[in-house]
């Protein structure tokens, strides 16, 4: 019996394409930080306007509609049964791989650097969870465009209760990063508290710049953006064909 041929990156990344939507660039009605929808004339959504901005740029790959296919993949690649975790993790790896291969240079340019020196991930919120929830690190370690620069340089301090809020005590860097440009990877952006907390710790360790690539910008379809439009309306109004050649920085 012939062995099954391994999937290519293009084939694996296509699994969720029908549910993926390109994240909009900053502009009227779009948060300039995270890409979610907002009412004009505001430039930032409420979480981004009230959270200290430690990240130099935030680049979500796709919107992740609550209870949609991408949301389920991002949830169950860590918490599902073994077969579900493997299926989802393989395809999320391919999505990250394909995106950074095409767009890391423009993320670096937006941060004002020629390239990123170090790649790391946003840890879990507590030391106990961070030791058992290793799949995001495993994905980045397996992502060929990033793997040779990956280091686990952030640890949760255990001083802050689990939650989404920004807190400068949440993480600590494990080595000196003076003058280095760091690319931070996360799976989901909801309020940005963890990613901004991680960026604070990296800059406290001397990082010159920190850019974030996050797989999914979580959106709730029921959120009322304007009097006559919900996030669901705006999500459904986006082109259904995901374009791998563009990102929100283009």
Secondary structure as GFF3:
##gff-version 3
##sequence-region A 1 250
A	DSSP	alpha_helix	9	13	.	.	.	ID=ss1
A	DSSP	three_ten_helix	14	19	.	.	.	ID=ss2
A	DSSP	alpha_helix	46	50	.	.	.	ID=ss3
A	DSSP	beta_strand	57	65	.	.	.	ID=ss4
A	DSSP	alpha_helix	69	79	.	.	.	ID=ss5
A	DSSP	alpha_helix	82	110	.	.	.	ID=ss6
A	DSSP	beta_strand	118	121	.	.	.	ID=ss7
A	DSSP	alpha_helix	127	132	.	.	.	ID=ss8
A	DSSP	alpha_helix	135	142	.	.	.	ID=ss9
A	DSSP	alpha_helix	144	147	.	.	.	ID=ss10
A	DSSP	beta_strand	154	156	.	.	.	ID=ss11
A	DSSP	beta_strand	171	173	.	.	.	ID=ss12
A	DSSP	beta_strand	181	189	.	.	.	ID=ss13
A	DSSP	alpha_helix	193	204	.	.	.	ID=ss14
A	DSSP	beta_strand	209	219	.	.	.	ID=ss15
A	DSSP	beta_strand	224	226	.	.	.	ID=ss16
A	DSSP	beta_strand	229	230	.	.	.	ID=ss17
A	DSSP	alpha_helix	231	236	.	.	.	ID=ss18
###
